[in-house]
Amino acid sequence: MLPYFKKYLIAAYALSVLIPVASLAAFSVVMGGNVVKTLPGLFSSLMLFVACLYALPRIMGRQADRKADAIVSLYNDACDPPAFLEQAAVPAGAVKAPYTEAGSWFLSFYALALADEGRAEEAARIGENMRASAAQTQDPKVRAALFVNMEPVVLRLLGAQVALGVVEEAERLLVGAVDEESAQRRNFLAWERGVLGARLDGDDDVLAEKFEHVRSQAAYPLRMRVLAAADEAEVRRRQGDAARERECLRFVAEHGNRLPAAAAAHARLAELGA
């Protein structure tokens, strides 16, 4: 949970006390006496308190996670960096270094959106804090998670070669981990290794295949599909495939909303007279 949303937990614990107290007070008025003084009343009050203490923090925790997901969705699904930055500024500001796994997850999107809006220095500061946080973390799985969250920011700001080093370090930290979450991270890292390797090797055939796969899959967040389409358009341009370049550019222009890639796609389509 992000630090900003810890207020949800505070509210949950407060309600865990207030609800039993209010219920018992109301019941005592109805019964004409203090029901806590009786054994059944005492037992009921304790059970109500335990039930609230168990359920309410979980409910509030899920609500906090949904709120964070809704904010990130402005970027990942609506492709609207300015709207995301506006909504995310206060929660992002509450995340202090060293970053936790949840904090670095949220800030990775925040840094990318900052870069989209030309605020590269602010994005770089977040990236540096991510690197420092990973260096301070003793748990290999948590450190790997921080590297995974850091990799897209490193790629954007420092390029494929440095990002490949982040991928390799994360893979090293996950060797031997058998849990499902680690397996998902290994899959992500393997995919990124393939893309980064193809970028560095200049292998446009591999890049075109990978970018087309992402663009065509609705399971990916729309922002990722748009960026993959923009990258694919550039590959198709180098390959001299004008028809597929236009196809990719139209996808970016139609779905990219306020991402920088959308404006670039509109400009390129105008050049092509499409």
C-alpha positions as CSV (number, residue, x, y, z in Angstrom):
1,M,0.0,0.0,0.0
2,L,1.2,3.5,-0.8
3,P,2.0,5.7,2.2
4,Y,-0.6,8.3,1.1
5,F,-3.4,5.7,1.5
6,K,-2.4,4.6,5.0
7,K,-5.2,6.9,6.1
8,Y,-7.5,4.2,4.9
9,L,-6.0,1.8,7.5
10,I,-6.2,4.4,10.2
11,A,-9.9,4.9,9.4
12,A,-10.4,1.1,9.5
13,Y,-8.8,0.7,12.9
14,A,-10.8,3.7,14.3
15,L,-14.0,2.2,12.9
16,S,-13.1,-1.2,14.5
17,V,-13.4,0.5,17.8
18,L,-16.2,2.9,17.1
19,I,-18.6,0.4,15.6
20,P,-18.6,-2.0,18.6
21,V,-18.8,0.9,21.1
22,A,-21.7,2.5,19.2
23,S,-23.5,-0.8,18.8
24,L,-23.2,-1.7,22.5
25,A,-24.3,1.7,23.6
26,A,-27.4,1.5,21.4
27,F,-28.1,-2.0,22.6
28,S,-27.7,-1.0,26.2
29,V,-30.2,1.8,25.8
30,V,-32.7,-0.7,24.3
31,M,-32.2,-3.3,27.0
32,G,-32.2,-0.7,29.8
33,G,-28.8,-1.6,31.2
34,N,-25.1,-2.0,30.5
35,V,-25.0,-5.3,28.5
36,V,-21.2,-5.5,28.8
37,K,-21.6,-6.4,32.5
38,T,-23.2,-9.7,31.5
39,L,-21.2,-12.6,30.2
40,P,-23.2,-12.8,26.9
41,G,-22.9,-9.1,26.4
42,L,-19.1,-9.1,27.1
43,F,-18.6,-12.1,24.7
44,S,-20.7,-10.4,22.0
45,S,-18.8,-7.1,22.3
46,L,-15.5,-8.9,22.0
47,M,-16.6,-10.9,19.0
48,L,-17.9,-7.8,17.3
49,F,-14.6,-6.0,17.9
50,V,-12.5,-8.9,16.6
51,A,-14.7,-9.2,13.5
52,C,-14.4,-5.5,12.7
53,L,-10.6,-5.6,13.3
54,Y,-10.3,-8.5,10.9
55,A,-12.6,-7.3,8.1
56,L,-12.3,-3.5,8.0
57,P,-8.6,-3.2,7.4
58,R,-8.8,-5.7,4.6
59,I,-11.8,-3.8,3.1
60,M,-10.0,-0.5,3.4
61,G,-6.8,-2.0,2.0
62,R,-8.5,-3.2,-1.1
63,Q,-10.2,0.2,-1.5
64,A,-6.8,1.9,-1.3
65,D,-5.4,-0.5,-3.9
66,R,-8.3,0.2,-6.2
67,K,-7.8,4.0,-5.8
68,A,-4.1,3.6,-6.7
69,D,-5.0,1.4,-9.7
70,A,-7.6,4.0,-10.9
71,I,-5.0,6.8,-10.8
72,V,-2.4,4.7,-12.7
73,S,-5.2,3.8,-15.2
74,L,-5.3,7.5,-16.3
75,Y,-1.8,6.8,-17.7
76,N,-1.9,3.1,-18.7
77,D,-5.4,3.0,-20.2
78,A,-6.5,6.6,-20.9
79,C,-3.0,7.5,-22.2
80,D,-3.3,10.9,-20.5
81,P,0.0,11.9,-18.8
82,P,-1.1,15.4,-17.7
83,A,-4.3,14.0,-16.0
84,F,-2.3,11.2,-14.4
85,L,0.4,13.6,-13.1
86,E,-2.3,15.9,-11.6
87,Q,-4.0,13.0,-9.7
88,A,-0.7,11.3,-8.8
89,A,1.3,14.3,-7.6
90,V,0.2,14.1,-3.9
91,P,0.4,10.2,-3.6
92,A,3.8,10.3,-5.3
93,G,5.1,13.0,-3.0
94,A,4.2,10.9,0.0
95,V,6.5,8.1,-1.1
96,K,9.9,8.7,0.5
97,A,13.2,7.0,-0.2
98,P,14.2,4.3,0.4
99,Y,11.3,3.1,-1.7
100,T,9.2,0.1,-1.0
101,E,8.0,-2.3,-3.7
102,A,4.6,-0.6,-3.9
103,G,6.2,2.9,-3.9
104,S,8.6,2.1,-6.7
105,W,5.8,0.5,-8.7
106,F,3.7,3.8,-8.5
107,L,6.7,6.0,-9.0
108,S,7.9,4.1,-12.1
109,F,4.7,5.3,-13.9
110,Y,5.1,8.8,-12.4
111,A,8.6,9.1,-13.7
112,L,7.7,7.9,-17.2
113,A,4.8,10.5,-17.3
114,L,7.2,13.2,-16.1
115,A,9.5,12.3,-19.0
116,D,6.5,12.4,-21.4
117,E,5.9,16.0,-20.3
118,G,9.5,17.1,-20.7
119,R,10.4,17.0,-17.0
120,A,13.3,14.6,-17.5
121,E,15.3,16.0,-14.5
122,E,12.5,15.1,-12.1
123,A,12.2,11.7,-13.7
124,A,15.9,11.1,-13.3
125,R,15.8,11.9,-9.6
126,I,13.2,9.3,-9.1
127,G,15.3,6.8,-11.1
128,E,18.3,7.5,-9.0
129,N,16.3,7.1,-5.8
130,M,15.1,3.7,-7.2
131,R,18.6,2.6,-7.8
132,A,19.7,3.7,-4.3
133,S,16.7,2.0,-2.7
134,A,17.5,-1.3,-4.5
135,A,21.1,-1.0,-3.2
136,Q,19.9,-0.6,0.4
137,T,17.4,-3.6,0.3
138,Q,18.7,-6.8,1.8
139,D,15.9,-9.1,0.6
140,P,16.8,-10.4,-2.9
141,K,13.2,-10.7,-4.0
142,V,12.4,-7.2,-3.0
143,R,15.5,-5.9,-4.7
144,A,14.6,-7.8,-7.8
145,A,11.1,-6.2,-7.7
146,L,12.7,-2.7,-7.4
147,F,14.9,-3.5,-10.5
148,V,11.9,-4.6,-12.5
149,N,10.0,-1.5,-11.6
150,M,13.1,0.6,-12.4
151,E,13.8,-0.9,-15.8
152,P,11.3,1.0,-18.0
153,V,12.5,4.3,-16.4
154,V,16.2,3.4,-17.1
155,L,15.3,2.5,-20.7
156,R,13.6,5.8,-21.3
157,L,16.3,7.9,-19.7
158,L,19.5,6.0,-20.2
159,G,18.9,3.7,-23.2
160,A,18.9,0.0,-24.0
161,Q,22.5,-0.9,-22.9
162,V,22.0,0.3,-19.3
163,A,18.5,-1.1,-19.2
164,L,19.9,-4.5,-20.2
165,G,22.2,-4.4,-17.2
166,V,19.2,-3.8,-14.9
167,V,17.5,-6.8,-16.5
168,E,20.5,-9.0,-15.9
169,E,20.8,-8.0,-12.3
170,A,17.2,-8.7,-11.6
171,E,17.4,-12.1,-13.3
172,R,20.4,-12.9,-11.1
173,L,18.5,-12.1,-8.0
174,L,15.5,-14.3,-9.0
175,V,17.6,-17.4,-9.6
176,G,16.0,-20.2,-7.5
177,A,12.8,-18.3,-6.6
178,V,9.9,-20.6,-7.2
179,D,6.9,-18.5,-6.2
180,E,4.4,-17.3,-8.9
181,E,5.2,-13.6,-8.5
182,S,8.9,-14.4,-9.2
183,A,8.0,-16.5,-12.2
184,Q,5.9,-13.6,-13.6
185,R,8.9,-11.3,-13.1
186,R,11.2,-13.7,-14.9
187,N,8.8,-13.9,-17.8
188,F,8.8,-10.1,-18.0
189,L,12.6,-9.9,-17.8
190,A,13.0,-12.6,-20.5
191,W,10.8,-10.6,-22.8
192,E,12.6,-7.3,-22.1
193,R,16.0,-9.1,-22.6
194,G,14.8,-10.2,-26.1
195,V,13.6,-6.7,-27.0
196,L,16.7,-5.0,-25.6
197,G,19.0,-7.4,-27.3
198,A,17.3,-6.9,-30.7
199,R,17.6,-3.1,-30.2
200,L,21.3,-3.3,-29.5
201,D,21.9,-5.8,-32.4
202,G,19.8,-3.7,-34.8
203,D,17.6,-6.8,-35.6
204,D,14.6,-5.2,-37.1
205,D,12.9,-8.5,-38.0
206,V,12.8,-9.6,-34.3
207,L,11.8,-6.1,-33.2
208,A,8.9,-5.9,-35.7
209,E,7.6,-9.3,-34.5
210,K,7.7,-8.4,-30.9
211,F,6.2,-4.9,-31.3
212,E,3.4,-6.3,-33.5
213,H,2.7,-8.9,-30.9
214,V,2.2,-6.3,-28.2
215,R,0.2,-4.0,-30.4
216,S,-2.2,-6.7,-31.4
217,Q,-2.9,-8.0,-27.9
218,A,-5.8,-6.4,-25.9
219,A,-4.4,-8.0,-22.7
220,Y,-1.7,-5.4,-22.6
221,P,-2.4,-1.9,-21.2
222,L,-3.3,0.5,-24.1
223,R,-0.3,2.7,-23.4
224,M,2.1,-0.2,-24.0
225,R,0.3,-1.1,-27.2
226,V,0.5,2.5,-28.4
227,L,4.2,2.7,-27.7
228,A,4.8,-0.7,-29.3
229,A,2.9,0.5,-32.4
230,A,5.0,3.7,-32.5
231,D,8.2,1.6,-32.2
232,E,6.9,-0.8,-34.9
233,A,6.1,2.1,-37.2
234,E,9.7,3.2,-37.0
235,V,10.9,-0.4,-37.7
236,R,8.5,-0.6,-40.7
237,R,9.8,2.7,-42.0
238,R,13.4,1.4,-41.9
239,Q,12.2,-1.8,-43.7
240,G,10.5,0.3,-46.4
241,D,7.1,-1.2,-45.6
242,A,4.9,1.9,-46.0
243,A,1.6,0.1,-45.7
244,R,2.4,-1.4,-42.3
245,E,4.0,1.9,-41.2
246,R,0.7,3.7,-41.9
247,E,-1.2,0.9,-40.1
248,C,0.9,1.4,-37.0
249,L,0.8,5.2,-37.1
250,R,-3.0,5.2,-37.4
251,F,-3.2,3.0,-34.3
252,V,-1.0,5.4,-32.4
253,A,-2.9,8.4,-33.6
254,E,-6.3,6.9,-32.8
255,H,-5.5,5.6,-29.4
256,G,-2.5,7.6,-28.1
257,N,-4.6,10.5,-26.7
258,R,-2.1,12.9,-25.1
259,L,1.0,10.7,-25.3
260,P,3.8,12.4,-27.2
261,A,3.8,9.4,-29.6
262,A,0.4,10.4,-30.8
263,A,1.4,13.9,-31.8
264,A,4.4,12.4,-33.6
265,A,2.2,9.9,-35.4
266,H,-0.2,12.6,-36.6
267,A,2.8,14.6,-37.9
268,R,4.3,11.6,-39.7
269,L,0.9,10.7,-41.3
270,A,0.6,14.2,-42.6
271,E,4.0,13.8,-44.2
272,L,2.8,10.6,-45.8
273,G,-0.4,12.2,-46.9
274,A,-2.4,9.5,-45.1
